[in-house]
Amino acid sequence: MKDWITQLRKGLLEFCVLNVLAQEQTYGYRLVQQLRRIEELAIGESTAYPILARLRRDELLKVRHVPSGTGPPRRCYCLTDLGRRRVAAMNRYWDDLVASVERLRTPEKEEA
């Protein structure tokens, strides 16, 4: 069971990261904190930053450097136009997928 959960989470993390960034631009650390609020999605920075780097390489995110009062500038991540289109398409697919899985999980009632 643990392996199945691990694989499912790995597949969902990019989707969840994009959805967080669809709500607001944010820093990597804050993104990790937002995902940690949902126990099943809790990840560490060592997982989040490679995902952010890959999404940036895929031109779904852009980064801007924001001055920090306590040290070097911080990276603030936000979706590009391509990223907004991608997350919208992913959300449409997700809705269809969830509805399909629910049909499998709920036995059909036979008509009398």
C-alpha positions in Angstrom: 0.0 0.0 0.0 2.8 2.4 0.9 4.4 2.1 -2.6 1.0 2.8 -4.3 0.6 6.0 -2.1 4.1 7.1 -2.9 3.6 6.7 -6.6 0.2 8.5 -6.5 1.7 11.4 -4.6 4.6 11.7 -7.0 2.2 12.0 -9.8 0.1 14.6 -8.1 2.7 17.0 -6.7 3.3 18.9 -10.0 -0.4 19.3 -10.3 -0.7 20.6 -6.7 2.2 23.0 -7.1 0.7 24.5 -10.2 -2.6 24.9 -8.4 -1.0 26.7 -5.5 0.7 29.0 -7.9 -2.5 29.6 -9.8 -3.9 31.1 -6.6 -0.9 33.4 -5.9 2.7 33.9 -6.7 4.8 32.7 -3.8 8.3 31.7 -2.5 9.4 28.1 -2.5 9.4 27.9 1.3 5.9 29.3 1.5 4.7 26.8 -1.2 6.1 24.0 1.0 4.2 25.4 4.0 0.9 25.6 2.1 1.3 21.9 0.9 2.1 20.8 4.5 -1.3 22.1 5.6 -2.7 19.0 3.9 -1.1 16.0 5.5 -1.3 13.8 2.4 0.6 16.4 0.4 3.3 17.4 2.9 6.6 17.6 1.1 10.0 19.0 2.0 12.1 21.7 0.3 14.3 19.0 -1.2 11.2 17.8 -3.1 9.7 21.1 -4.0 12.7 22.9 -5.5 13.4 20.3 -8.1 9.7 20.4 -9.2 9.9 24.2 -9.4 13.1 24.0 -11.4 11.6 21.5 -13.8 8.4 23.7 -14.2 10.6 26.7 -14.9 12.6 24.8 -17.5 9.3 23.8 -19.1 8.4 27.5 -19.2 5.4 27.0 -17.0 6.9 29.3 -14.3 8.9 32.4 -14.1 11.0 33.7 -11.3 11.5 37.1 -10.1 14.0 38.1 -7.4 12.5 40.0 -4.5 14.7 41.9 -2.0 14.8 40.3 1.5 15.4 42.4 4.6 17.3 39.5 6.2 19.6 38.3 3.5 20.0 37.7 -0.3 17.0 38.3 -2.6 14.3 35.6 -2.5 12.9 33.8 -5.6 9.3 34.4 -6.1 7.6 31.9 -8.4 4.5 32.7 -10.6 2.8 31.1 -13.6 3.5 32.1 -17.1 0.7 32.3 -19.6 1.6 28.8 -20.7 1.5 27.7 -17.0 -1.9 29.1 -16.6 -3.2 27.3 -19.7 -1.5 24.1 -18.5 -3.0 24.2 -15.0 -6.5 25.0 -16.5 -6.2 21.9 -18.8 -4.9 19.8 -16.0 -7.9 20.8 -13.8 -10.4 20.0 -16.6 -8.8 16.6 -16.9 -8.7 16.1 -13.2 -12.5 16.8 -12.9 -13.2 14.2 -15.7 -10.8 11.7 -14.1 -12.4 12.0 -10.6 -15.9 11.7 -12.1 -14.8 8.6 -14.0 -13.2 7.0 -11.0 -16.2 7.7 -8.9 -18.4 6.0 -11.4 -16.2 2.9 -11.0 -16.4 3.1 -7.2 -20.1 3.5 -7.1 -22.1 0.5 -8.2 -24.7 1.3 -10.8 -28.3 0.8 -9.7 -30.2 -1.5 -11.9 -33.5 -0.3 -13.2 -36.4 -2.3 -12.1 
